[in-house]
Amino acid sequence: MSKEVFDFNGGLKRKLVIAFIVGAVLLAVGAMLPSGGHGEAEGDHTELASADDHGSDHATSEKSEGDHHEAEASHGESDGHAVEGDHGGGHEKSWFDRFKVDFWINNIYFTGLALIGLFFFAIQYAAQAGWSAYIIRIPLSMAHWILPAGVLMIATFLLFSHDIFHWTHADLYPEFLEDGSINTHFDALIAGKSGFFYLLSEPGTFPVFFVLRMVVFFAAWYFLFKKLRDLSNLEDQMGGDSYWYKLRRYSVAFLLVFAVSSSVSAWDWVMSIDVHWFSTMFGWYVFASWFVAGLALITLITVLLKEAGYLTQVTANHLHDLGKFVFAFSIFWTYIWFSQFLLIYYANIPEESVYFVERMISDKYAPVFFVNLIMNFFFPFLCLITRDAKRLNVFLKIACIVIILGHWVDFYLMITPGTLGESGSFGLTEIGMYLMFGAAFLFVVMKALSSYALVPKNHPMLEEAKHHHI
């Protein structure tokens, strides 16, 4: 049995360092360019809060049955949280505002890739799958990012929460001020949801319950990842099937934890940005986007390793299975996307439809809205629809690269309109941040791949993987 170990050599490290430096340079250049958006009143939370374009209209819409956009305008005049020009482009956010939002987007995206790596690993053991035994270490290596992701996520929230989450502003909650007068900033809908964020603290103070969930999720994910990684390494060293059974039990435990935590984290970290809007399908939607991107990355790494002379046991049959997963779950993502969109479209309720209105009609986001569909459905569907395409490296590489980039665009579209409004943009700042995160993520993944055998030498399903044929 092969004992090959991935050689994370100096050449690869230099390329990743160069990519990181290029990203940092692009960020710096983006800050200096006029399009970087050095806006006014940086740090004024009332203006930053206005990025939740439909946020402040909802409290007014509960008091009036009038037109949604008229309600938004009237509320903006009265409470100061909606700044005139958010829809018209009169107020522009600063480059640093974009930096904060881009940091959050990449946090969410790369956390998802790490989790899907562990999710895929756990599924193989829980389902007693044999075909994937040769490639199982690739998704496991992706999960090494969970710890850095947790540190970055918590730090980012503590530093930038007021600029990303409208519900964190204290003046939204007391209906009456201390002198007994009515608080014109009070938002009844957000106040009604305050228990979800502030269960263990007063609304508008530090969101203990929200942060506690974040810490607990990352702690649980990292604990289960560490157990699965250690058991996999012990299986290599000791042999036998006892560790395989333990891996199955811990894999099932992770899947149960992930089933709940992935949905709640999607509500917390993404959906609550558009705090007046909600979708009962949103947890599934974020999971689908994460899953397709993660599958594409697993497939791309497998193909590149095989082309570099590793994973000689992996055949076109194994690649075909990976290609089928990428193809099928691209369609699954589209099904979830269309189901969520169609329900909101034909109901045409202002509080729901505004989410798509500000993405489909806006000059800023309408192109991205349709590019998202092209990159994540039409292109992979047409590229991988044939049997041969799923077995050829060139088609798999092209499709996977497009999907990996496309689902970053998907998260950009989920987060940016609700934070930056019409001041959102796509340019050097976004590309630079993505390069920096991507380089750091791949450095961790490659270092992990080089720390143990690419193929687990005592996996009990290796013989089944050897004779896998479809």
MIKOL-612021 format. One record per residue: x, z, y of N, C-alpha, C in turn; residue in one letter. Coordinates in steps of 0.02 Angstrom, whole numbers, padded with zeros to 5 digits, always signed. Layout:
<rs>
XZYXZYXZYA...
</rs>
This chain:
<rs>
+00042+00000-00060+00000+00000+00000+00044+00000+00063M+00020-00038+00111+00059-00045+00173+00067+00022+00209S+00128+00033+00234+00142+00093+00274+00161+00074+00345K+00140+00014+00365+00160-00011+00430+00134+00034+00486E+00176+00043+00535+00159+00082+00595+00167+00038+00656V+00119+00042+00700+00121+00002+00761+00181+00023+00804F+00219-00027+00826+00279-00015+00867+00260-00020+00940D+00250+00037+00972+00234+00038+01043+00300+00036+01081F+00327-00024+01087+00395-00032+01112+00399-00032+01188N+00460-00035+01212+00471-00032+01284+00439-00091+01321G+00437-00149+01289+00407-00207+01321+00333-00197+01336G+00297-00171+01288+00226-00157+01298+00215-00103+01351L+00257-00052+01349+00251+00001+01399+00263-00026+01469K+00313-00069+01476+00326-00098+01542+00267-00140+01567R+00237-00178+01522+00179-00218+01542+00122-00174+01567K+00110-00119+01533+00056-00074+01554+00073-00040+01620L+00136-00021+01628+00157+00009+01691+00150-00041+01748V+00169-00103+01735+00162-00155+01786+00089-00166+01804I+00045-00167+01753-00027-00175+01766-00053-00117+01808A-00030-00057+01794-00050+00002+01832-00027-00004+01905F+00036-00025+01915+00063-00032+01982+00027-00088+02020I+00013-00143+01986-00025-00197+02018-00093-00172+02040V-00126-00132+01998-00190-00103+02016-00184-00060+02078G-00132-00018+02080-00122+00026+02138-00109-00015+02201A-00071-00070+02195-00057-00113+02253-00122-00146+02277V-00163-00169+02230-00227-00200+02249-00272-00150+02285L-00271-00087+02262-00309-00035+02296-00284-00026+02368L-00219-00024+02376-00190-00015+02442-00206-00074+02488A-00200-00134+02461-00216-00193+02501-00290-00194+02520V-00332-00174+02471-00404-00171+02486-00420-00122+02542G-00381-00069+02546-00391-00019+02599-00373-00047+02667A-00326-00093+02669-00303-00120+02733-00343-00179+02757M-00377-00214+02711-00415-00272+02731-00480-00252+02765L-00505-00292+02812-00569-00277+02844-00626-00272+02794P-00623-00312+02741-00675-00310+02690-00673-00246+02650S-00618-00208+02658-00616-00143+02625-00668-00097+02652G-00694-00111+02713-00752-00075+02738-00736-00008+02768G-00690-00005+02817-00679+00058+02852-00740+00072+02895H-00787+00111+02868-00851+00122+02903-00848+00179+02951G-00905+00195+02977-00910+00248+03026-00927+00314+02993E-00907+00367+03027-00929+00435+03008-00915+00449+02935A-00854+00434+02913-00835+00449+02844-00842+00523+02831E-00875+00537+02776-00883+00607+02756-00948+00637+02779G-00986+00604+02822-01050+00630+02843-01099+00624+02786D-01118+00681+02758-01157+00676+02697-01226+00648+02708H-01252+00652+02767-01318+00624+02778-01315+00548+02775T-01259+00519+02795-01253+00447+02791-01236+00426+02720E-01192+00463+02687-01175+00446+02619-01235+00452+02574L-01276+00500+02588-01336+00509+02547-01383+00450+02553A-01379+00415+02608-01424+00359+02618-01412+00303+02570S-01356+00305+02534-01342+00252+02486-01395+00249+02432A-01428+00304+02418-01484+00303+02371-01542+00271+02408D-01541+00204+02413-01585+00168+02459-01658+00185+02449D-01678+00191+02387-01748+00207+02376-01758+00282+02370H-01702+00319+02379-01705+00391+02368-01752+00425+02415G-01742+00415+02481-01779+00455+02528-01848+00428+02541S-01865+00370+02514-01932+00345+02526-01984+00379+02482D-01962+00408+02425-02011+00429+02376-02050+00490+02399H-02016+00535+02435-02053+00594+02458-02108+00572+02506A-02094+00522+02548-02145+00497+02593-02199+00460+02556T-02179+00422+02503-02228+00383+02467-02279+00426+02432S-02260+00491+02418-02308+00536+02389-02360+00558+02439E-02344+00555+02504-02390+00575+02555-02432+00516+02580K-02409+00454+02565-02443+00395+02590-02448+00344+02535S-02504+00308+02534-02514+00256+02484-02496+00188+02512E-02461+00186+02569-02445+00124+02603-02390+00085+02569G-02370+00034+02603-02317-00009+02576-02253+00030+02565D-02218+00016+02509-02159+00055+02490-02104+00051+02543H-02092-00008+02568-02037-00015+02615-02054+00014+02684H-02120+00013+02702-02140+00046+02763-02130+00121+02757E-02146+00147+02698-02136+00219+02687-02063+00237+02692A-02021+00192+02665-01949+00205+02667-01925+00208+02740E-01948+00161+02780-01926+00159+02849-01949+00220+02888A-02013+00239+02877-02039+00297+02914-02004+00361+02894S-01987+00367+02829-01952+00427+02808-01881+00428+02836H-01851+00369+02840-01783+00366+02868-01782+00389+02939G-01834+00373+02978-01836+00394+03047-01845+00469+03053E-01882+00498+03006-01900+00569+03014-01849+00617+02987S-01814+00598+02932-01773+00650+02901-01697+00638+02905D-01678+00580+02928-01607+00569+02938-01567+00553+02877G-01599+00555+02818-01562+00539+02757-01560+00465+02743H-01606+00429+02770-01604+00356+02764-01580+00328+02830A-01523+00295+02828-01493+00271+02889-01515+00200+02902V-01537+00187+02962-01559+00120+02980-01501+00072+02968E-01519+00017+02934-01467-00033+02920-01444-00032+02848G-01466+00016+02807-01446+00015+02737-01468-00050+02703D-01529-00072+02719-01552-00134+02690-01532-00193+02732H-01524-00181+02796-01507-00236+02839-01434-00246+02850G-01394-00201+02826-01322-00208+02830-01293-00180+02894G-01332-00140+02932-01307-00113+02995-01256-00058+02987G-01259-00022+02931-01211+00032+02919-01166+00013+02861H-01102+00019+02870-01055+00000+02818-01015+00061+02796E-01009+00070+02731-00972+00126+02704-00897+00111+02711K-00858+00164+02708-00786+00157+02714-00755+00136+02648S-00691+00115+02651-00655+00097+02590-00651+00158+02544W-00643+00217+02572-00637+00276+02530-00702+00291+02493F-00759+00274+02523-00823+00281+02488-00824+00236+02427D-00800+00174+02436-00796+00129+02379-00747+00155+02326R-00693+00183+02348-00643+00212+02302-00676+00265+02258F-00715+00310+02288-00747+00364+02251-00796+00336+02199K-00836+00287+02221-00886+00258+02176-00852+00220+02119V-00800+00182+02135-00764+00145+02083-00731+00192+02033D-00707+00248+02058-00677+00298+02013-00729+00323+01964F-00790+00335+01989-00843+00360+01945-00864+00306+01895W-00870+00244+01917-00888+00189+01872-00839+00184+01814I-00775+00186+01830-00724+00180+01778-00721+00242+01733N-00734+00300+01762-00741+00360+01720-00793+00350+01667N-00853+00328+01688-00908+00320+01641-00892+00266+01589I-00865+00211+01613-00852+00154+01568-00801+00171+01515Y-00744+00199+01534-00691+00212+01485-00706+00273+01442F-00744+00321+01469-00769+00375+01426-00811+00346+01370T-00853+00298+01387-00895+00266+01337-00854+00230+01284G-00801+00195+01303-00758+00162+01253-00728+00212+01205L-00705+00269+01232-00676+00321+01189-00728+00349+01140A-00787+00362+01166-00840+00390+01123-00863+00341+01070L-00867+00278+01088-00888+00228+01039-00835+00220+00985I-00771+00228+01003-00719+00228+00951-00732+00282+00899G-00746+00343+00922-00760+00398+00875-00826+00387+00840L-00876+00359+00875-00941+00345+00845-00934+00295+00788F-00896+00241+00799-00886+00191+00747-00849+00222+00688F-00798+00261+00702-00760+00295+00649-00806+00339+00607F-00848+00378+00641-00893+00424+00606-00945+00387+00565A-00970+00331+00590-01020+00293+00553-00992+00268+00486I-00929+00247+00486-00900+00221+00425-00898+00274+00370Q-00883+00336+00388-00881+00389+00338-00951+00413+00320Y-00995+00419+00369-01063+00442+00355-01100+00392+00310A-01087+00328+00320-01120+00276+00281-01082+00258+00217A-01025+00291+00205-00982+00277+00147-00962+00204+00145Q-00947+00176+00203-00928+00106+00208-00857+00096+00183A-00847+00042+00146-00780+00027+00120-00746-00031+00154G-00784-00078+00180-00755-00139+00209-00707-00125+00266W-00719-00070+00303-00683-00056+00364-00621-00013+00354S-00603+00003+00292-00548+00050+00280-00482+00028+00312A-00470-00037+00315-00408-00062+00343-00403-00054+00419Y-00460-00051+00453-00459-00051+00527-00482+00016+00556I-00493+00066+00515-00525+00128+00538-00482+00166+00589I-00417+00155+00587-00374+00191+00633-00378+00164+00705R-00403+00104+00713-00408+00075+00780-00461+00111+00821I-00522+00118+00797-00571+00157+00837-00550+00230+00845P-00517+00258+00795-00494+00328+00802-00444+00334+00859L-00402+00285+00867-00352+00288+00922-00386+00283+00990S-00442+00247+00994-00479+00243+01058-00505+00311+01079M-00523+00352+01030-00552+00418+01044-00501+00466+01075A-00437+00450+01074-00388+00494+01106-00398+00499+01181H-00436+00454+01210-00449+00456+01282-00500+00510+01300W-00533+00540+01252-00587+00588+01267-00562+00646+01310I-00504+00674+01294-00478+00730+01333-00461+00709+01404L-00421+00657+01416-00410+00635+01486-00475+00618+01521P-00522+00588+01485-00586+00570+01516-00623+00632+01540A-00622+00685+01499-00657+00746+01519-00626+00777+01581G-00560+00779+01584-00527+00807+01643-00543+00766+01705V-00540+00700+01699-00554+00656+01757-00627+00661+01778L-00672+00665+01730-00743+00667+01746-00761+00730+01784M-00739+00787+01758-00754+00851+01791-00722+00854+01860I-00659+00833+01865-00625+00834+01930-00660+00789+01980A-00679+00729+01958-00712+00682+02003-00778+00710+02028T-00816+00741+01984-00880+00770+02006-00869+00825+02057F-00821+00869+02043-00809+00924+02088-00785+00900+02157L-00748+00845+02159-00721+00820+02222-00770+00775+02260L-00807+00734+02223-00845+00680+02256-00920+00683+02245F-00945+00738+02218-01016+00739+02199-01063+00724+02257S-01049+00750+02317-01093+00739+02374-01096+00665+02394H-01044+00628+02379-01041+00558+02398-01073+00512+02345D-01086+00538+02286-01112+00498+02231-01184+00517+02214I-01199+00582+02216-01264+00607+02195-01303+00635+02255F-01357+00601+02272-01398+00621+02329-01428+00691+02319H-01444+00709+02257-01478+00773+02243-01433+00833+02255W-01368+00824+02268-01323+00881+02278-01327+00910+02349T-01363+00878+02395-01364+00901+02464-01414+00959+02472H-01389+01014+02499-01427+01076+02502-01490+01071+02545A-01488+01029+02597-01545+01028+02644-01605+00991+02616D-01602+00966+02555-01660+00933+02525-01709+00982+02495L-01689+01044+02485-01728+01088+02442-01774+01138+02477Y-01754+01175+02527-01803+01223+02554-01858+01187+02592P-01920+01199+02572-01976+01166+02607-01984+01194+02677E-01968+01259+02684-01973+01291+02750-01905+01322+02767F-01886+01315+02830-01824+01343+02853-01831+01418+02864L-01776+01452+02878-01778+01525+02886-01823+01547+02944E-01829+01505+02994-01872+01524+03050-01945+01508+03037D-01960+01483+02976-02029+01468+02959-02051+01398+02973G-02010+01358+03006-02028+01289+03022-02019+01245+02960S-02052+01187+02961-02048+01141+02905-01981+01105+02906I-01950+01101+02847-01887+01065+02840-01902+00991+02833N-01883+00952+02884-01898+00880+02882-01856+00843+02831T-01803+00875+02804-01762+00843+02753-01789+00858+02683H-01838+00901+02678-01863+00922+02612-01888+00862+02573F-01869+00858+02509-01890+00804+02465-01925+00836+02405D-01991+00828+02403-02031+00862+02352-02013+00837+02282A-01999+00773+02275-01985+00747+02208-01919+00773+02182L-01868+00773+02225-01803+00800+02203-01808+00875+02190I-01845+00910+02232-01854+00981+02220-01888+00995+02153A-01933+00950+02134-01967+00957+02069-01920+00948+02010G-01866+00911+02021-01817+00900+01968-01758+00948+01971K-01761+00994+02018-01702+01037+02030-01683+01080+01970S-01732+01098+01930-01717+01139+01871-01671+01105+01823G-01674+01039+01819-01631+01001+01775-01558+01005+01796F-01547+01013+01860-01479+01017+01886-01457+01089+01899F-01504+01132+01921-01487+01198+01949-01520+01255+01911Y-01530+01247+01846-01567+01298+01809-01537+01368+01817L-01472+01373+01818-01438+01438+01821-01413+01455+01891L-01436+01417+01941-01414+01431+02009-01469+01408+02057S-01461+01426+02120-01510+01406+02171-01502+01332+02187E-01559+01297+02195-01555+01226+02214-01515+01217+02278P-01471+01168+02277-01430+01154+02334-01363+01189+02333G-01354+01237+02286-01288+01270+02279-01249+01232+02225T-01201+01265+02194-01162+01233+02142-01206+01221+02081F-01210+01158+02056-01255+01142+02000-01226+01165+01933P-01233+01230+01920-01203+01260+01860-01226+01226+01796V-01291+01215+01791-01319+01188+01729-01293+01117+01716F-01289+01077+01769-01263+01009+01764-01190+01008+01741F-01149+01047+01774-01078+01050+01757-01067+01081+01688V-01108+01131+01671-01102+01162+01605-01116+01111+01550L-01166+01070+01560-01180+01018+01510-01120+00971+01502R-01091+00952+01558-01033+00907+01556-00976+00939+01517M-00961+01002+01531-00906+01037+01497-00921+01044+01423V-00982+01063+01406-01001+01073+01336-00997+01007+01297V-01020+00953+01328-01017+00888+01294-00945+00868+01278F-00902+00871+01328-00833+00851+01317-00798+00899+01268F-00814+00963+01272-00784+01010+01225-00805+00995+01153A-00869+00980+01143-00894+00965+01076-00864+00900+01051A-00863+00849+01094-00834+00785+01073-00761+00792+01055W-00723+00828+01096-00652+00835+01082-00639+00877+01019Y-00678+00929+01010-00670+00971+00950-00682+00929+00887F-00736+00891+00886-00752+00851+00827-00702+00794+00818L-00679+00764+00873-00627+00714+00868-00564+00743+00837F-00544+00801+00860-00483+00832+00834-00489+00848+00759K-00548+00872+00738-00559+00886+00667-00554+00822+00626K-00587+00768+00649-00586+00706+00612-00516+00676+00610L-00480+00678+00665-00412+00652+00667-00367+00691+00619R-00371+00757+00622-00328+00799+00580-00344+00789+00506D-00408+00784+00489-00427+00773+00419-00403+00705+00395L-00407+00655+00438-00383+00588+00419-00308+00589+00406S-00271+00626+00447-00199+00631+00437-00182+00671+00373N-00221+00724+00360-00211+00763+00299-00226+00721+00237L-00277+00678+00242-00293+00633+00186-00233+00588+00171E-00200+00564+00223-00140+00523+00213-00085+00561+00177D-00077+00625+00195-00022+00664+00168-00035+00690+00098Q-00098+00713+00086-00113+00749+00025-00147+00706-00029M-00183+00654-00008-00219+00613-00057-00281+00649-00084G-00310+00620-00135-00371+00648-00163-00432+00630-00121G-00491+00650-00147-00552+00633-00111-00584+00692-00074D-00552+00751-00078-00583+00810-00046-00585+00802+00030S-00534+00772+00058-00534+00762+00131-00584+00709+00152Y-00595+00660+00108-00645+00609+00123-00715+00641+00129W-00730+00688+00084-00795+00722+00088-00800+00765+00151Y-00745+00797+00169-00745+00836+00231-00754+00791+00292K-00722+00733+00290-00730+00685+00344-00802+00662+00349L-00835+00654+00294-00906+00635+00295-00948+00689+00329R-00936+00752+00312-00976+00806+00341-00966+00811+00416R-00903+00808+00437-00891+00812+00510-00915+00750+00546Y-00914+00693+00512-00940+00632+00542-01014+00637+00555S-01051+00664+00507-01123+00674+00516-01135+00723+00573V-01094+00775+00577-01102+00824+00632-01091+00790+00699A-01040+00748+00703-01028+00712+00767-01086+00667+00784F-01113+00631+00735-01168+00584+00749-01229+00621+00774L-01242+00681+00748-01299+00721+00772-01287+00744+00844L-01226+00767+00857-01210+00789+00925-01213+00730+00974V-01186+00673+00952-01184+00614+00995-01253+00587+01010F-01298+00592+00962-01366+00566+00971-01400+00599+01031A-01388+00664+01040-01418+00700+01096-01375+00693+01159V-01311+00706+01152-01268+00710+01211-01259+00643+01245S-01260+00588+01208-01251+00522+01240-01309+00506+01286S-01370+00523+01265-01429+00510+01307-01430+00555+01368S-01417+00619+01357-01419+00666+01413-01364+00650+01464V-01305+00632+01439-01251+00615+01485-01268+00552+01524S-01303+00505+01494-01325+00445+01530-01373+00463+01586A-01419+00510+01572-01465+00533+01625-01426+00568+01680W-01380+00611+01660-01343+00652+01709-01297+00609+01752D-01256+00568+01720-01200+00536+01755-01218+00469+01787W-01272+00438+01764-01290+00372+01790-01360+00371+01820V-01410+00390+01780-01478+00384+01804-01493+00430+01863M-01463+00489+01865-01478+00535+01920-01449+00513+01986S-01407+00461+01986-01383+00432+02049-01443+00404+02087I-01487+00368+02052-01550+00344+02080-01603+00397+02065D-01599+00452+02100-01633+00513+02079-01709+00507+02082V-01736+00463+02123-01809+00456+02126-01835+00410+02072H-01791+00377+02037-01811+00328+01986-01794+00356+01918W-01833+00336+01868-01814+00355+01800-01840+00302+01752F-01808+00299+01694-01829+00255+01640-01822+00292+01575S-01875+00290+01534-01872+00324+01469-01826+00288+01420T-01804+00227+01438-01760+00189+01394-01687+00192+01416M-01674+00230+01468-01608+00226+01499-01552+00251+01453F-01565+00304+01415-01514+00328+01368-01494+00275+01318G-01544+00239+01291-01531+00185+01245-01492+00129+01280W-01510+00115+01342-01479+00060+01378-01404+00073+01388Y-01387+00134+01410-01316+00150+01421-01279+00150+01354V-01310+00177+01302-01279+00176+01236-01265+00105+01214F-01314+00061+01222-01306-00009+01200-01248-00042+01237A-01243-00029+01302-01188-00058+01341-01120-00031+01319S-01117+00034+01309-01056+00065+01283-01037+00035+01215W-01087+00030+01171-01075+00011+01102-01049-00060+01097F-01080-00107+01134-01056-00176+01131-00985-00181+01157V-00971-00148+01213-00903-00150+01241-00853-00120+01192A-00871-00064+01160-00827-00032+01112-00815-00075+01051G-00867-00107+01025-00859-00153+00968-00814-00211+00986L-00823-00237+01046-00782-00293+01068-00709-00273+01073A-00696-00212+01097-00627-00190+01103-00595-00179+01034L-00633-00149+00988-00608-00140+00919-00590-00207+00889I-00635-00256+00897-00623-00323+00870-00563-00356+00902T-00558-00351+00968-00502-00382+01003-00435-00352+00982L-00431-00286+00977-00369-00253+00956-00351-00274+00884I-00401-00277+00841-00389-00298+00771-00359-00368+00769T-00389-00414+00806-00364-00483+00807-00293-00487+00835V-00281-00452+00889-00214-00454+00920-00161-00423+00875L-00179-00368+00841-00131-00337+00794-00116-00384+00736L-00168-00417+00712-00157-00464+00656-00113-00522+00678K-00124-00547+00738-00083-00602+00763-00011-00580+00774E-00001-00515+00787+00067-00489+00798+00102-00471+00733A+00070-00484+00676+00102-00472+00611+00081-00408+00577G+00035-00370+00608+00010-00309+00577-00054-00325+00538Y-00079-00274+00502-00143-00279+00467-00147-00342+00424L-00096-00352+00384-00094-00413+00342-00151-00414+00291T-00178-00355+00274-00233-00352+00225-00300-00374+00254Q-00305-00373+00320-00368-00393+00352-00376-00468+00346V-00434-00489+00321-00447-00560+00310-00502-00585+00356T-00518-00649+00350-00572-00678+00390-00638-00644+00374A-00645-00616+00315-00707-00581+00297-00717-00518+00338N-00662-00481+00349-00667-00421+00391-00682-00441+00463H-00648-00493+00487-00661-00516+00556-00732-00540+00563L-00758-00572+00511-00827-00596+00513-00875-00538+00522H-00863-00483+00487-00907-00425+00495-00904-00398+00566D-00843-00393+00593-00836-00370+00662-00872-00417+00710L-00863-00482+00699-00897-00531+00741-00972-00526+00737G-00998-00511+00677-01070-00503+00670-01095-00442+00709K-01056-00388+00707-01075-00329+00746-01077-00345+00820F-01026-00378+00845-01024-00395+00916-01082-00440+00935V-01095-00491+00894-01150-00537+00906-01217-00501+00904F-01228-00461+00852-01293-00428+00844-01307-00378+00899A-01257-00339+00918-01270-00288+00967-01269-00314+01039F-01242-00375+01048-01253-00408+01113-01327-00425+01120S-01357-00447+01065-01429-00461+01066-01468-00396+01073I-01445-00343+01040-01479-00278+01047-01478-00253+01119F-01419-00259+01151-01415-00240+01222-01465-00279+01264W-01471-00345+01250-01517-00387+01287-01589-00367+01275T-01604-00349+01213-01672-00325+01197-01689-00262+01237Y-01643-00215+01240-01655-00154+01279-01661-00171+01353I-01616-00213+01378-01618-00234+01448-01685-00265+01465W-01707-00312+01423-01769-00349+01437-01830-00303+01430F-01829-00259+01381-01885-00213+01372-01894-00168+01433S-01839-00140+01458-01841-00098+01517-01864-00138+01578Q-01836-00198+01586-01853-00239+01643-01926-00261+01641F-01950-00283+01583-02018-00310+01578-02070-00257+01592L-02061-00198+01564-02109-00143+01575-02114-00126+01649L-02059-00125+01683-02059-00109+01755-02086-00168+01796I-02070-00229+01774-02090-00288+01811-02166-00296+01812Y-02197-00292+01753-02269-00306+01753-02311-00247+01777Y-02283-00186+01773-02319-00129+01802-02317-00131+01878A-02260-00153+01905-02252-00163+01978-02270-00101+02018N-02248-00042+01993-02256+00020+02030-02197+00028+02077I-02209+00038+02142-02153+00038+02190-02096+00085+02171P-02113+00146+02148-02060+00194+02132-02016+00170+02075E-02042+00126+02032-02003+00100+01976-01971+00033+01994E-02010-00011+02023-01986-00080+02034-01931-00084+02086S-01925-00033+02130-01873-00036+02181-01803-00039+02151V-01795-00011+02091-01730-00013+02057-01707-00085+02046Y-01753-00127+02024-01736-00197+02012-01740-00239+02076F-01783-00219+02122-01788-00255+02185-01722-00254+02222V-01691-00196+02226-01628-00191+02263-01570-00222+02226E-01580-00243+02164-01528-00277+02127-01540-00352+02122R-01603-00373+02120-01620-00443+02111-01625-00481+02177M-01649-00447+02229-01663-00481+02293-01605-00474+02342I-01567-00422+02335-01511-00409+02381-01460-00465+02379S-01436-00486+02437-01383-00536+02440-01319-00510+02407D-01309-00444+02410-01249-00414+02381-01250-00415+02305K-01308-00399+02275-01309-00386+02203-01345-00438+02162Y-01384-00483+02193-01419-00534+02154-01371-00577+02113A-01315-00600+02141-01268-00639+02099-01241-00598+02041P-01225-00535+02053-01199-00492+02000-01252-00481+01946V-01315-00475+01967-01371-00465+01921-01374-00521+01870F-01367-00583+01892-01372-00640+01846-01307-00652+01809F-01251-00638+01841-01186-00643+01806-01185-00594+01748V-01214-00535+01758-01218-00484+01705-01252-00512+01643N-01307-00547+01652-01344-00575+01595-01304-00631+01562L-01271-00672+01602-01232-00727+01574-01174-00701+01532I-01137-00653+01559-01078-00627+01525-01095-00587+01462M-01150-00551+01464-01165-00504+01411-01216-00528+01360N-01250-00583+01375-01296-00611+01325-01283-00685+01312F-01293-00727+01362-01291-00799+01350-01224-00822+01323F-01170-00799+01354-01104-00821+01332-01087-00798+01261F-01091-00732+01246-01075-00711+01177-01123-00740+01125P-01186-00749+01145-01235-00778+01098-01215-00849+01079F-01199-00890+01128-01180-00959+01114-01111-00964+01082L-01066-00919+01102-00997-00922+01077-00993-00901+01003C-01033-00852+00983-01026-00823+00916-01084-00839+00869L-01126-00887+00887-01186-00898+00847-01171-00929+00779I-01117-00966+00773-01101-00998+00709-01059-00952+00665T-01061-00966+00600-01021-00926+00553-00946-00935+00566R-00925-00996+00578-00853-01009+00588-00826-00973+00650D-00867-00969+00703-00844-00937+00765-00827-00864+00753A-00863-00832+00708-00851-00761+00694-00789-00751+00650K-00760-00804+00626-00702-00799+00581-00638-00827+00613R-00645-00854+00673-00587-00884+00706-00563-00840+00763L-00498-00828+00765-00470-00783+00815-00486-00804+00886N-00481-00869+00900-00488-00892+00968-00558-00878+00996V-00609-00889+00955-00678-00875+00978-00689-00800+00986F-00663-00762+00938-00672-00689+00943-00637-00661+01005L-00577-00685+01019-00541-00660+01077-00577-00677+01142K-00599-00739+01148-00633-00759+01210-00697-00720+01220I-00737-00716+01167-00802-00681+01172-00791-00607+01188A-00743-00575+01154-00732-00503+01164-00706-00488+01234C-00662-00529+01260-00636-00518+01327-00693-00523+01378I-00735-00574+01371-00791-00582+01417-00839-00522+01412V-00852-00499+01352-00898-00442+01342-00868-00378+01372I-00804-00366+01360-00772-00306+01388-00777-00305+01464I-00763-00362+01495-00769-00366+01568-00843-00364+01589L-00885-00397+01550-00955-00401+01568-00990-00334+01569G-00973-00290+01523-01007-00225+01523-00978-00178+01575H-00918-00191+01598-00896-00155+01659-00940-00177+01718W-00954-00242+01722-00999-00267+01774-01068-00234+01768V-01090-00224+01706-01155-00191+01694-01155-00121+01725D-01102-00082+01715-01099-00015+01743-01091-00017+01819F-01055-00066+01843-01050-00076+01916-01120-00086+01945Y-01161-00125+01911-01229-00139+01936-01275-00079+01928L-01262-00037+01879-01302+00024+01872-01288+00075+01927M-01225+00078+01950-01204+00134+01992-01198+00116+02066I-01170+00058+02081-01153+00042+02151-01213+00037+02197T-01267+00003+02179-01323-00001+02227-01352+00067+02246P-01352+00114+02200-01379+00180+02214-01333+00225+02254G-01270+00205+02261-01222+00246+02298-01201+00215+02364T-01188+00150+02363-01164+00116+02423-01218+00073+02457L-01274+00062+02424-01326+00023+02453-01301-00047+02470G-01323-00073+02527-01304-00140+02548-01231-00144+02571E-01197-00087+02575-01126-00088+02592-01082-00097+02531S-01114-00101+02472-01075-00113+02412-01042-00181+02413G-00986-00186+02379-00948-00248+02379-00908-00252+02315S-00881-00312+02303-00836-00320+02246-00774-00357+02270F-00716-00327+02259-00655-00357+02284-00594-00325+02254G-00540-00323+02293-00477-00297+02269-00481-00224+02249L-00522-00186+02284-00529-00115+02269-00555-00105+02198T-00607-00142+02180-00636-00136+02114-00589-00162+02059E-00556-00218+02073-00509-00245+02024-00450-00198+02014I-00424-00171+02069-00367-00126+02065-00384-00063+02026G-00442-00034+02038-00461+00027+02002-00469+00013+01928M-00499-00044+01912-00509-00062+01841-00441-00071+01806Y-00394-00104+01840-00328-00113+01811-00293-00046+01798L-00298+00000+01846-00265+00065+01838-00295+00104+01779M-00361+00107+01777-00393+00142+01721-00379+00107+01655F-00383+00040+01655-00371+00003+01593-00301+00013+01567G-00251+00012+01612-00182+00022+01591-00172+00092+01562A-00200+00142+01595-00194+00211+01571-00228+00220+01504A-00288+00191+01497-00325+00195+01435-00287+00162+01377F-00262+00102+01389-00226+00066+01336-00160+00101+01318L-00129+00133+01368-00067+00171+01353-00082+00227+01304F-00136+00264+01316-00156+00318+01270-00173+00291+01201V-00210+00236+01199-00232+00206+01136-00171+00182+01096V-00126+00146+01128-00068+00119+01093-00021+00174+01070M-00013+00225+01111+00029+00282+01090-00001+00315+01028K-00068+00322+01027-00100+00351+00968-00092+00307+00907A-00099+00241+00916-00091+00195+00860-00021+00199+00829L+00028+00212+00871+00098+00215+00847+00114+00282+00814S+00069+00330+00817+00084+00397+00792+00067+00406+00718S+00032+00359+00688+00017+00363+00616+00010+00292+00588Y+00006+00288+00522+00001+00222+00489-00061+00186+00512A-00055+00121+00525-00113+00082+00545-00167+00082+00492L-00147+00081+00429-00195+00083+00373-00188+00149+00337V-00242+00189+00331-00238+00253+00296-00222+00242+00222P-00164+00265+00200-00139+00246+00134-00176+00278+00076K-00212+00334+00089-00248+00368+00034-00323+00366+00043N-00348+00320+00083-00420+00313+00091-00451+00289+00025H-00502+00324-00001-00529+00306-00067-00564+00239-00069P-00578+00208-00012-00614+00145-00012-00568+00085-00001M-00503+00094-00007-00456+00038+00006-00466-00019-00044L-00480-00003-00106-00490-00056-00155-00552-00097-00139E-00604-00063-00116-00664-00099-00095-00650-00144-00035E-00612-00119+00011-00594-00159+00070-00552-00220+00049A-00510-00211+00000-00467-00265-00023-00507-00323-00051K-00561-00307-00084-00602-00359-00116-00665-00376-00076H-00664-00356-00013-00723-00371+00029-00728-00446+00040H-00788-00472+00026-00798-00544+00035-00870-00557+00056H-00879-00598+00106-00946-00617+00128-00949-00693+00139I
</rs>
